């Protein structure tokens, strides 16, 4: 199966999983589990904005840092800049926070509500250069299940 085919199936799974549920944490938990199981990433999870920090949310994979300051690491930078970051080699990213020595590349997608970042999806791969525009496109569509106007 190609990456696109996997993502298309994943999108249907996630839409079905979240359609009848309005609780954001429950949906984050199932979304993280569905992505992780289907795509085989090293770490898949959410950070939520709490004051001036990101706090660890639902995730799958090894234990992770619980709090990240705004502007720190890949996650804190994506929050500060309000945009998706794809890092092909985390060792080349100034200030990268190494939660796991196995993480080689990373994608972080901020979730916005009323123009403000309220959470992020963070995915780590054990391979360098694992993420591209295909991942960004499908993951962004998938995250729309969390930010439908009626949610
Ligand atoms: N590497 C991230 C920290 C979170 S963990 O990868 C789960 C960063 O630099 O922000």
Backbone and ligand atoms as CSV (ligand in chain L), in Angstrom:
chain,resi,resn,atom,element,x,y,z
A,1,UNK,N,N,0.840,-1.210,0.000
A,1,UNK,CA,C,0.000,0.000,0.000
A,1,UNK,C,C,0.875,1.260,0.000
A,2,UNK,N,N,0.543,2.233,-0.835
A,2,UNK,CA,C,1.327,3.468,-0.833
A,2,UNK,C,C,0.944,4.318,0.389
A,3,UNK,N,N,1.760,5.307,0.669
A,3,UNK,CA,C,1.465,6.215,1.786
A,3,UNK,C,C,0.100,6.893,1.588
A,4,UNK,N,N,-0.172,7.331,0.346
A,4,UNK,CA,C,-1.447,7.985,0.047
A,4,UNK,C,C,-2.621,7.047,0.327
A,5,UNK,N,N,-2.485,5.784,-0.087
A,5,UNK,CA,C,-3.567,4.812,0.136
A,5,UNK,C,C,-3.806,4.596,1.629
A,6,UNK,N,N,-2.712,4.493,2.380
A,6,UNK,CA,C,-2.853,4.332,3.837
A,6,UNK,C,C,-3.573,5.537,4.442
A,7,UNK,N,N,-3.160,6.731,4.015
A,7,UNK,CA,C,-3.776,7.948,4.562
A,7,UNK,C,C,-5.253,8.044,4.184
A,8,UNK,N,N,-5.598,7.611,2.963
A,8,UNK,CA,C,-7.017,7.683,2.560
A,8,UNK,C,C,-7.868,6.769,3.440
A,9,UNK,N,N,-7.363,5.571,3.727
A,9,UNK,CA,C,-8.086,4.658,4.634
A,9,UNK,C,C,-8.158,5.249,6.036
A,10,UNK,N,N,-7.039,5.823,6.462
A,10,UNK,CA,C,-6.964,6.416,7.802
A,10,UNK,C,C,-7.985,7.550,7.972
A,11,UNK,N,N,-8.112,8.351,6.934
A,11,UNK,CA,C,-9.060,9.467,6.965
A,11,UNK,C,C,-10.485,8.953,7.189
A,12,UNK,N,N,-10.852,7.893,6.494
A,12,UNK,CA,C,-12.187,7.311,6.680
A,12,UNK,C,C,-12.356,6.758,8.090
A,13,UNK,N,N,-11.314,6.065,8.571
A,13,UNK,CA,C,-11.367,5.503,9.933
A,13,UNK,C,C,-11.577,6.614,10.953
A,14,UNK,N,N,-10.778,7.686,10.818
A,14,UNK,CA,C,-10.833,8.766,11.812
A,14,UNK,C,C,-12.166,9.507,11.736
A,15,UNK,N,N,-12.671,9.697,10.528
A,15,UNK,CA,C,-13.977,10.362,10.411
A,15,UNK,C,C,-15.050,9.528,11.101
A,16,UNK,N,N,-15.004,8.206,10.927
A,16,UNK,CA,C,-15.987,7.322,11.567
A,16,UNK,C,C,-15.816,7.325,13.093
A,17,UNK,N,N,-14.559,7.308,13.532
A,17,UNK,CA,C,-14.279,7.247,14.977
A,17,UNK,C,C,-14.727,8.494,15.719
A,18,UNK,N,N,-14.659,9.647,15.056
A,18,UNK,CA,C,-14.902,10.915,15.756
A,18,UNK,C,C,-16.292,11.488,15.502
A,19,UNK,N,N,-17.009,10.945,14.512
A,19,UNK,CA,C,-18.276,11.557,14.070
A,19,UNK,C,C,-19.282,11.728,15.211
A,20,UNK,N,N,-19.392,10.725,16.076
A,20,UNK,CA,C,-20.439,10.769,17.103
A,20,UNK,C,C,-19.915,11.225,18.460
A,21,UNK,N,N,-18.655,11.641,18.509
A,21,UNK,CA,C,-18.057,12.010,19.800
A,21,UNK,C,C,-17.640,13.484,19.784
A,22,UNK,N,N,-18.037,14.216,20.807
A,22,UNK,CA,C,-17.697,15.637,20.860
A,22,UNK,C,C,-16.565,15.927,21.856
A,23,UNK,N,N,-16.203,14.956,22.686
A,23,UNK,CA,C,-15.145,15.216,23.675
A,23,UNK,C,C,-13.781,15.255,22.981
A,24,UNK,N,N,-13.111,16.393,23.133
A,24,UNK,CA,C,-11.860,16.628,22.414
A,24,UNK,C,C,-10.740,15.656,22.820
A,25,UNK,N,N,-10.641,15.382,24.094
A,25,UNK,CA,C,-9.564,14.482,24.575
A,25,UNK,C,C,-9.804,13.061,24.065
A,26,UNK,N,N,-11.054,12.633,24.115
A,26,UNK,CA,C,-11.381,11.283,23.615
A,26,UNK,C,C,-11.035,11.179,22.139
A,27,UNK,N,N,-11.365,12.219,21.380
A,27,UNK,CA,C,-11.059,12.187,19.944
A,27,UNK,C,C,-9.551,12.244,19.696
A,28,UNK,N,N,-8.829,13.060,20.460
A,28,UNK,CA,C,-7.360,13.096,20.318
A,28,UNK,C,C,-6.771,11.713,20.597
A,29,UNK,N,N,-7.287,11.043,21.618
A,29,UNK,CA,C,-6.768,9.721,22.000
A,29,UNK,C,C,-6.954,8.722,20.868
A,30,UNK,N,N,-8.153,8.683,20.285
A,30,UNK,CA,C,-8.393,7.737,19.196
A,30,UNK,C,C,-7.650,8.127,17.920
A,31,UNK,N,N,-7.531,9.414,17.663
A,31,UNK,CA,C,-6.798,9.856,16.463
A,31,UNK,C,C,-5.321,9.453,16.580
A,32,UNK,N,N,-4.721,9.687,17.748
A,32,UNK,CA,C,-3.315,9.307,17.948
A,32,UNK,C,C,-3.148,7.793,17.764
A,33,UNK,N,N,-4.062,7.017,18.334
A,33,UNK,CA,C,-3.969,5.548,18.237
A,33,UNK,C,C,-4.146,5.086,16.793
A,34,UNK,N,N,-5.096,5.690,16.078
A,34,UNK,CA,C,-5.371,5.274,14.695
A,34,UNK,C,C,-4.179,5.590,13.785
A,35,UNK,N,N,-3.617,6.787,13.920
A,35,UNK,CA,C,-2.456,7.168,13.089
A,35,UNK,C,C,-1.283,6.233,13.399
A,36,UNK,N,N,-1.029,6.058,14.686
A,36,UNK,CA,C,0.135,5.284,15.111
A,36,UNK,C,C,0.066,3.835,14.596
A,37,UNK,N,N,-1.108,3.228,14.742
A,37,UNK,CA,C,-1.277,1.825,14.327
A,37,UNK,C,C,-1.142,1.683,12.813
A,38,UNK,N,N,-1.714,2.648,12.086
A,38,UNK,CA,C,-1.731,2.522,10.625
A,38,UNK,C,C,-0.372,2.835,9.996
A,39,UNK,N,N,0.294,3.876,10.529
A,39,UNK,CA,C,1.475,4.390,9.842
A,39,UNK,C,C,2.793,3.879,10.444
A,40,UNK,N,N,2.743,3.323,11.643
A,40,UNK,CA,C,3.951,2.749,12.239
A,40,UNK,C,C,5.029,3.757,12.605
A,41,UNK,N,N,4.589,4.965,13.023
A,41,UNK,CA,C,5.572,5.971,13.435
A,41,UNK,C,C,6.172,5.608,14.796
A,42,UNK,N,N,7.229,6.329,15.187
A,42,UNK,CA,C,7.881,6.063,16.469
A,42,UNK,C,C,7.077,6.649,17.637
A,43,UNK,N,N,6.525,7.835,17.422
A,43,UNK,CA,C,5.740,8.516,18.469
A,43,UNK,C,C,4.672,9.373,17.785
A,44,UNK,N,N,3.459,9.280,18.266
A,44,UNK,CA,C,2.346,10.033,17.681
A,44,UNK,C,C,1.504,10.591,18.814
A,45,UNK,N,N,1.400,11.919,18.900
A,45,UNK,CA,C,0.583,12.418,19.998
A,45,UNK,C,C,0.286,13.895,19.937
A,46,UNK,N,N,-0.444,14.327,20.958
A,46,UNK,CA,C,-0.882,15.714,21.027
A,46,UNK,C,C,-0.238,16.421,22.208
A,47,UNK,N,N,0.044,17.696,22.004
A,47,UNK,CA,C,0.360,18.614,23.097
A,47,UNK,C,C,-0.744,19.653,23.121
A,48,UNK,N,N,-1.158,20.063,24.324
A,48,UNK,CA,C,-2.200,21.073,24.447
A,48,UNK,C,C,-1.638,22.335,25.094
A,49,UNK,N,N,-2.109,23.477,24.615
A,49,UNK,CA,C,-1.656,24.751,25.172
A,49,UNK,C,C,-2.285,24.951,26.547
A,50,UNK,N,N,-1.425,25.245,27.531
A,50,UNK,CA,C,-1.902,25.569,28.881
A,50,UNK,C,C,-1.065,26.732,29.371
A,51,UNK,N,N,-1.636,27.950,29.322
A,51,UNK,CA,C,-0.884,29.143,29.704
A,51,UNK,C,C,0.254,29.373,28.739
A,52,UNK,N,N,1.492,29.459,29.294
A,52,UNK,CA,C,2.635,29.727,28.415
A,52,UNK,C,C,3.424,28.463,28.099
A,53,UNK,N,N,2.769,27.299,28.274
A,53,UNK,CA,C,3.439,26.027,27.990
A,53,UNK,C,C,2.550,25.111,27.173
A,54,UNK,N,N,3.202,24.128,26.537
A,54,UNK,CA,C,2.479,22.998,25.962
A,54,UNK,C,C,2.535,21.882,26.990
A,55,UNK,N,N,1.414,21.202,27.177
A,55,UNK,CA,C,1.375,20.080,28.115
A,55,UNK,C,C,1.014,18.820,27.336
A,56,UNK,N,N,1.702,17.738,27.662
A,56,UNK,CA,C,1.498,16.460,26.984
A,56,UNK,C,C,0.031,16.034,27.038
A,57,UNK,N,N,-0.470,15.604,25.889
A,57,UNK,CA,C,-1.848,15.105,25.800
A,57,UNK,C,C,-1.852,13.642,25.388
A,58,UNK,N,N,-2.967,13.157,24.838
A,58,UNK,CA,C,-3.048,11.755,24.433
A,58,UNK,C,C,-1.979,11.409,23.399
A,59,UNK,N,N,-1.313,10.271,23.600
A,59,UNK,CA,C,-0.263,9.876,22.657
A,59,UNK,C,C,-0.091,8.372,22.633
A,60,UNK,N,N,0.660,7.906,21.642
A,60,UNK,CA,C,1.061,6.504,21.525
A,60,UNK,C,C,2.568,6.483,21.321
A,61,UNK,N,N,3.241,5.559,21.985
A,61,UNK,CA,C,4.688,5.453,21.841
A,61,UNK,C,C,5.370,5.603,23.179
A,62,UNK,N,N,6.703,5.781,23.149
A,62,UNK,CA,C,7.459,5.881,24.407
A,62,UNK,C,C,7.075,7.115,25.221
A,63,UNK,N,N,7.381,7.086,26.508
A,63,UNK,CA,C,7.099,8.240,27.380
A,63,UNK,C,C,7.762,9.492,26.799
A,64,UNK,N,N,7.170,10.658,27.068
A,64,UNK,CA,C,7.645,11.898,26.440
A,64,UNK,C,C,7.702,13.032,27.454
A,65,UNK,N,N,8.369,14.127,27.061
A,65,UNK,CA,C,8.436,15.333,27.896
A,65,UNK,C,C,7.014,15.812,28.167
A,66,UNK,N,N,6.733,16.210,29.400
A,66,UNK,CA,C,5.366,16.613,29.719
A,66,UNK,C,C,5.096,18.088,29.434
A,67,UNK,N,N,6.130,18.940,29.548
A,67,UNK,CA,C,5.900,20.380,29.341
A,67,UNK,C,C,6.960,20.986,28.430
A,68,UNK,N,N,6.505,21.825,27.503
A,68,UNK,CA,C,7.416,22.483,26.552
A,68,UNK,C,C,7.049,23.968,26.513
A,69,UNK,N,N,8.039,24.824,26.722
A,69,UNK,CA,C,7.791,26.275,26.694
A,69,UNK,C,C,7.592,26.780,25.278
A,70,UNK,N,N,6.832,27.877,25.148
A,70,UNK,CA,C,6.616,28.529,23.862
A,70,UNK,C,C,7.958,28.911,23.259
A,71,UNK,N,N,8.165,28.563,21.991
A,71,UNK,CA,C,9.413,28.911,21.315
A,71,UNK,C,C,10.520,27.885,21.504
A,72,UNK,N,N,10.300,26.868,22.361
A,72,UNK,CA,C,11.338,25.850,22.613
A,72,UNK,C,C,11.109,24.618,21.744
A,73,UNK,N,N,12.185,24.056,21.222
A,73,UNK,CA,C,12.093,22.828,20.435
A,73,UNK,C,C,11.245,23.001,19.183
A,74,UNK,N,N,10.979,21.887,18.533
A,74,UNK,CA,C,10.175,21.933,17.316
A,74,UNK,C,C,8.727,22.296,17.665
A,75,UNK,N,N,8.231,21.683,18.744
A,75,UNK,CA,C,6.830,21.911,19.135
A,75,UNK,C,C,6.589,23.364,19.542
A,76,UNK,N,N,7.483,23.887,20.393
A,76,UNK,CA,C,7.324,25.263,20.870
A,76,UNK,C,C,7.498,26.288,19.759
A,77,UNK,N,N,8.329,25.952,18.760
A,77,UNK,CA,C,8.535,26.848,17.620
A,77,UNK,C,C,7.311,26.851,16.701
A,78,UNK,N,N,6.747,25.666,16.445
A,78,UNK,CA,C,5.537,25.577,15.606
A,78,UNK,C,C,4.386,26.363,16.248
A,79,UNK,N,N,4.313,26.322,17.567
A,79,UNK,CA,C,3.293,27.078,18.308
A,79,UNK,C,C,3.541,28.582,18.134
A,80,UNK,N,N,4.765,29.015,18.404
A,80,UNK,CA,C,5.113,30.437,18.319
A,80,UNK,C,C,4.851,30.984,16.917
A,81,UNK,N,N,5.230,30.189,15.907
A,81,UNK,CA,C,5.101,30.661,14.520
A,81,UNK,C,C,3.720,30.359,13.936
A,82,UNK,N,N,2.942,29.551,14.623
A,82,UNK,CA,C,1.575,29.245,14.175
A,82,UNK,C,C,1.528,28.543,12.840
A,83,UNK,N,N,2.536,27.693,12.588
A,83,UNK,CA,C,2.553,26.995,11.298
A,83,UNK,C,C,3.154,25.594,11.442
A,84,UNK,N,N,2.833,24.772,10.446
A,84,UNK,CA,C,3.356,23.408,10.433
A,84,UNK,C,C,4.857,23.412,10.202
A,85,UNK,N,N,5.581,22.597,10.954
A,85,UNK,CA,C,7.020,22.437,10.744
A,85,UNK,C,C,7.325,20.993,10.385
A,86,UNK,N,N,8.085,20.820,9.318
A,86,UNK,CA,C,8.607,19.502,8.956
A,86,UNK,C,C,10.110,19.563,9.134
A,87,UNK,N,N,10.640,18.683,9.982
A,87,UNK,CA,C,12.081,18.683,10.256
A,87,UNK,C,C,12.664,17.349,9.765
A,88,UNK,N,N,13.402,17.376,8.640
A,88,UNK,CA,C,13.917,16.132,8.061
A,88,UNK,C,C,14.989,15.451,8.914
A,89,UNK,N,N,15.736,16.277,9.676
A,89,UNK,CA,C,16.782,15.714,10.537
A,89,UNK,C,C,16.782,16.523,11.837
A,90,UNK,N,N,16.258,15.921,12.882
A,90,UNK,CA,C,16.076,16.682,14.132
A,90,UNK,C,C,17.412,17.164,14.721
A,91,UNK,N,N,18.481,16.460,14.412
A,91,UNK,CA,C,19.787,16.885,14.951
A,91,UNK,C,C,20.234,18.226,14.370
A,92,UNK,N,N,19.656,18.591,13.233
A,92,UNK,CA,C,20.008,19.864,12.593
A,92,UNK,C,C,19.103,21.011,13.052
A,93,UNK,N,N,18.088,20.692,13.892
A,93,UNK,CA,C,17.157,21.739,14.316
A,93,UNK,C,C,17.642,22.328,15.630
A,94,UNK,N,N,17.984,23.654,15.619
A,94,UNK,CA,C,18.505,24.257,16.848
A,94,UNK,C,C,17.480,24.157,17.983
A,95,UNK,N,N,17.899,23.612,19.111
A,95,UNK,CA,C,17.026,23.543,20.280
A,95,UNK,C,C,16.057,22.378,20.281
A,96,UNK,N,N,16.230,21.462,19.339
A,96,UNK,CA,C,15.357,20.284,19.331
A,96,UNK,C,C,15.369,19.608,20.697
A,97,UNK,N,N,14.189,19.211,21.168
A,97,UNK,CA,C,14.093,18.541,22.463
A,97,UNK,C,C,14.049,17.039,22.204
A,98,UNK,N,N,15.093,16.351,22.607
A,98,UNK,CA,C,15.188,14.913,22.334
A,98,UNK,C,C,14.490,14.117,23.426
A,99,UNK,N,N,13.222,13.789,23.185
A,99,UNK,CA,C,12.495,12.943,24.141
A,99,UNK,C,C,12.959,11.510,23.994
A,100,UNK,N,N,13.361,11.145,22.786
A,100,UNK,CA,C,13.806,9.776,22.529
A,100,UNK,C,C,14.961,9.815,21.550
A,101,UNK,N,N,15.993,9.031,21.832
A,101,UNK,CA,C,17.175,8.995,20.961
A,101,UNK,C,C,16.843,8.380,19.602
A,102,UNK,N,N,15.702,7.691,19.508
A,102,UNK,CA,C,15.334,7.040,18.246
A,102,UNK,C,C,14.681,7.998,17.250
A,103,UNK,N,N,14.245,9.176,17.728
A,103,UNK,CA,C,13.562,10.113,16.825
A,103,UNK,C,C,14.558,10.752,15.881
A,104,UNK,N,N,14.296,10.645,14.590
A,104,UNK,CA,C,15.217,11.194,13.594
A,104,UNK,C,C,14.601,12.340,12.795
A,105,UNK,N,N,13.287,12.251,12.534
A,105,UNK,CA,C,12.610,13.353,11.835
A,105,UNK,C,C,11.249,13.561,12.479
A,106,UNK,N,N,10.660,14.724,12.177
A,106,UNK,CA,C,9.483,15.129,12.952
A,106,UNK,C,C,8.573,16.036,12.130
A,107,UNK,N,N,7.255,15.912,12.376
A,107,UNK,CA,C,6.300,16.889,11.823
A,107,UNK,C,C,5.430,17.378,12.979
A,108,UNK,N,N,5.226,18.681,13.030
A,108,UNK,CA,C,4.362,19.268,14.057
A,108,UNK,C,C,3.328,20.148,13.372
A,109,UNK,N,N,2.055,19.866,13.630
A,109,UNK,CA,C,0.957,20.619,13.004
A,109,UNK,C,C,0.133,21.295,14.092
A,110,UNK,N,N,0.154,22.637,14.129
A,110,UNK,CA,C,-0.647,23.339,15.128
A,110,UNK,C,C,-2.141,23.285,14.791
A,111,UNK,N,N,-2.963,23.231,15.816
A,111,UNK,CA,C,-4.425,23.268,15.664
A,111,UNK,C,C,-4.902,24.627,16.127
A,112,UNK,N,N,-5.659,25.295,15.261
A,112,UNK,CA,C,-6.094,26.654,15.592
A,112,UNK,C,C,-7.594,26.743,15.838
A,113,UNK,N,N,-7.950,27.549,16.830
A,113,UNK,CA,C,-9.356,27.861,17.076
A,113,UNK,C,C,-9.426,29.365,17.286
A,114,UNK,N,N,-10.318,30.013,16.536
A,114,UNK,CA,C,-10.437,31.488,16.582
A,114,UNK,C,C,-9.065,32.154,16.445
A,115,UNK,N,N,-8.263,31.636,15.538
A,115,UNK,CA,C,-6.980,32.251,15.228
A,115,UNK,C,C,-5.853,31.950,16.198
A,116,UNK,N,N,-6.144,31.203,17.259
A,116,UNK,CA,C,-5.097,30.909,18.249
A,116,UNK,C,C,-4.812,29.409,18.287
A,117,UNK,N,N,-3.519,29.075,18.466
A,117,UNK,CA,C,-3.140,27.664,18.589
A,117,UNK,C,C,-3.644,27.140,19.949
A,118,UNK,N,N,-4.411,26.036,19.931
A,118,UNK,CA,C,-4.868,25.453,21.205
A,118,UNK,C,C,-4.263,24.075,21.464
A,119,UNK,N,N,-3.667,23.499,20.413
A,119,UNK,CA,C,-3.042,22.175,20.565
A,119,UNK,C,C,-2.165,21.925,19.345
A,120,UNK,N,N,-1.419,20.825,19.403
A,120,UNK,CA,C,-0.594,20.437,18.257
A,120,UNK,C,C,-0.583,18.925,18.124
A,121,UNK,N,N,-0.488,18.478,16.884
A,121,UNK,CA,C,-0.179,17.075,16.634
A,121,UNK,C,C,1.323,17.006,16.389
A,122,UNK,N,N,2.004,16.112,17.093
A,122,UNK,CA,C,3.457,15.934,16.933
A,122,UNK,C,C,3.708,14.476,16.560
A,123,UNK,N,N,4.433,14.263,15.484
A,123,UNK,CA,C,4.782,12.888,15.096
A,123,UNK,C,C,6.287,12.796,14.883
A,124,UNK,N,N,6.877,11.749,15.472
A,124,UNK,CA,C,8.308,11.480,15.317
A,124,UNK,C,C,8.492,10.183,14.546
A,125,UNK,N,N,9.472,10.176,13.659
A,125,UNK,CA,C,9.820,8.952,12.947
A,125,UNK,C,C,11.221,8.512,13.351
A,126,UNK,N,N,11.466,7.222,13.311
A,126,UNK,CA,C,12.794,6.682,13.599
A,126,UNK,C,C,13.689,6.770,12.367
A,127,UNK,N,N,13.126,7.262,11.261
A,127,UNK,CA,C,13.923,7.440,10.036
A,127,UNK,C,C,14.063,8.925,9.716
A,128,UNK,N,N,15.196,9.309,9.159
A,128,UNK,CA,C,15.339,10.705,8.731
A,128,UNK,C,C,14.471,10.940,7.492
A,129,UNK,N,N,14.065,12.196,7.323
A,129,UNK,CA,C,13.341,12.624,6.126
A,129,UNK,C,C,12.065,11.810,5.862
A,130,UNK,N,N,11.324,11.506,6.920
A,130,UNK,CA,C,10.134,10.650,6.761
A,130,UNK,C,C,8.892,11.427,6.326
A,131,UNK,N,N,8.893,12.755,6.492
A,131,UNK,CA,C,7.662,13.520,6.271
A,131,UNK,C,C,7.788,14.496,5.105
A,132,UNK,N,N,6.699,14.600,4.333
A,132,UNK,CA,C,6.678,15.534,3.200
A,132,UNK,C,C,5.284,16.152,3.083
A,133,UNK,N,N,5.030,16.775,1.935
A,133,UNK,CA,C,3.758,17.476,1.735
A,133,UNK,C,C,2.561,16.521,1.777
A,134,UNK,N,N,2.776,15.262,1.422
A,134,UNK,CA,C,1.679,14.271,1.479
A,134,UNK,C,C,1.228,14.086,2.925
A,135,UNK,N,N,2.193,13.911,3.829
A,135,UNK,CA,C,1.850,13.771,5.253
A,135,UNK,C,C,1.127,15.024,5.750
A,136,UNK,N,N,1.680,16.177,5.403
A,136,UNK,CA,C,1.086,17.433,5.876
A,136,UNK,C,C,-0.366,17.566,5.391
A,137,UNK,N,N,-0.595,17.281,4.107
A,137,UNK,CA,C,-1.937,17.422,3.535
A,137,UNK,C,C,-2.936,16.493,4.219
A,138,UNK,N,N,-2.600,15.202,4.298
A,138,UNK,CA,C,-3.553,14.245,4.867
A,138,UNK,C,C,-3.735,14.437,6.373
A,139,UNK,N,N,-2.639,14.697,7.083
A,139,UNK,CA,C,-2.766,14.876,8.535
A,139,UNK,C,C,-3.583,16.125,8.853
A,140,UNK,N,N,-3.410,17.179,8.055
A,140,UNK,CA,C,-4.179,18.406,8.267
A,140,UNK,C,C,-5.676,18.142,8.043
A,141,UNK,N,N,-5.988,17.369,6.996
A,141,UNK,CA,C,-7.395,17.024,6.735
A,141,UNK,C,C,-7.970,16.191,7.868
A,142,UNK,N,N,-7.143,15.277,8.334
A,142,UNK,CA,C,-7.559,14.389,9.416
A,142,UNK,C,C,-7.841,15.174,10.713
A,143,UNK,N,N,-7.037,16.207,10.942
A,143,UNK,CA,C,-7.202,17.010,12.153
A,143,UNK,C,C,-8.438,17.894,12.090
A,144,UNK,N,N,-8.959,18.097,10.894
A,144,UNK,CA,C,-10.179,18.901,10.768
A,144,UNK,C,C,-11.335,18.246,11.526
A,145,UNK,N,N,-11.242,16.928,11.764
A,145,UNK,CA,C,-12.288,16.254,12.548
A,145,UNK,C,C,-12.337,16.793,13.981
A,146,UNK,N,N,-11.247,17.390,14.450
A,146,UNK,CA,C,-11.215,17.959,15.810
A,146,UNK,C,C,-11.718,19.390,15.858
A,147,UNK,N,N,-11.738,20.042,14.716
A,147,UNK,CA,C,-12.023,21.493,14.726
A,147,UNK,C,C,-13.236,21.863,13.874
A,148,UNK,N,N,-14.105,20.863,13.612
A,148,UNK,CA,C,-15.348,21.191,12.900
A,148,UNK,C,C,-16.032,22.336,13.648
A,149,UNK,N,N,-16.731,23.220,12.909
A,149,UNK,CA,C,-17.359,24.362,13.576
A,149,UNK,C,C,-18.321,23.968,14.686
A,150,UNK,N,N,-18.927,22.773,14.586
A,150,UNK,CA,C,-19.876,22.377,15.639
A,150,UNK,C,C,-19.193,21.746,16.843
A,151,UNK,N,N,-17.893,21.663,16.824
A,151,UNK,CA,C,-17.202,21.047,17.976
A,151,UNK,C,C,-16.748,22.118,18.951
L,1,LIG,N1,N,10.984,16.695,19.814
L,1,LIG,C1,C,9.958,17.615,20.268
L,1,LIG,C2,C,9.553,17.311,21.689
L,1,LIG,C3,C,8.392,16.393,21.802
L,1,LIG,S1,S,8.780,14.794,21.575
L,1,LIG,O1,O,9.382,14.560,20.286
L,1,LIG,C4,C,7.476,13.776,21.792
L,1,LIG,C5,C,10.445,19.059,20.147
L,1,LIG,O2,O,11.599,19.310,19.864
L,1,LIG,O3,O,9.623,19.937,20.342
